Amino acid sequence: MKQAMLGALGLASLAAAPSYSPIECGKPYVAFHERLRHRAATISGERLAAFHRGSLRIFDACDAGHLDNVEARLVELEIRLLSAPSHLN
């Protein structure tokens, strides 16, 4: 009897779980790197690595479900790249 109650409770908790709608994380990430690739020759290796790490963190947060608008975050990262002083590129 106790096992039946626990089983029913487990099924009820699964049914009550909110539905998860996956967010597309890969396409914006790949598009960001395509845009970045065109500027790679003018960016220092250290700065380029920093942008790759930043974009990967954004992708990971999106993939884990902690970020709703991955596109906006990647655009912010790209704006930082474009607005950086020329001696940092």
Secondary structure, 3 states (H helix, E strand, C coil): CHHHHHHHHHHHHHHHCCCCCCCCCHHHHHHHHHHHHCCHHHCCHHHHHHHHHHHHHHHHHHHCCCCCCHHHHHHHHHHHHHHCCHHHC
